[in-house]
């Protein structure tokens, strides 16, 4: 079956601009996670949804970052006033809410 | 502060040799994950360890968990070139679903 998909695969934006990153989870998965991975580092947790609600947003670095999942399926990560330090690969994962997390291919964000 | 530490950070090993990667973590956890990542690719799940003393094996890789010592190991037996990748361990702190990742171990297997 289809895995987690993320669009776009690459995004280049100028400092100060707004970006949206999209995640389509595996069909039927109720849990959805966002992580970001900087070069040479392990992924860093951002936010976790169970259904439509954010169950844990403790990893969002500041109020420029926001994520939604209005219908309990697709999720969008939104970054306002992007900074060069936001450049990273943004990974989405989904799961059934038990313990497995299946990762998508990621969106590589470059802020110039 | 929760920490997940892996060692070594880089491992260059000859085909046919055995080696162990170590993962130490600093909080109570009931789940320990091992992932593989190839360059430019996403994370592939290898093992999920759910209890103290759990041991899982797949091919040339075997993972174990000691929750009392807060230690997991990933043992590589008779390494082959195809195992070259970066390996991450990750911990789900007790009563949460977020994963805290280690910095990764970059494994290079040469002939």
Interface residues (C-beta under 8 A of the other chain):
Chain A: X31 X33 X35 X41 X42 X43 X44 X45 X48 X50 X55 X56 X58 X59 X91 X93 X95 X97 X99 X100 X101 X102 X103 X104 X105 X106
Chain B: X4 X31 X33 X35 X41 X42 X43 X44 X45 X48 X50 X88 X90 X92 X96 X97 X98 X99 X100 X101 X102 X103 X104
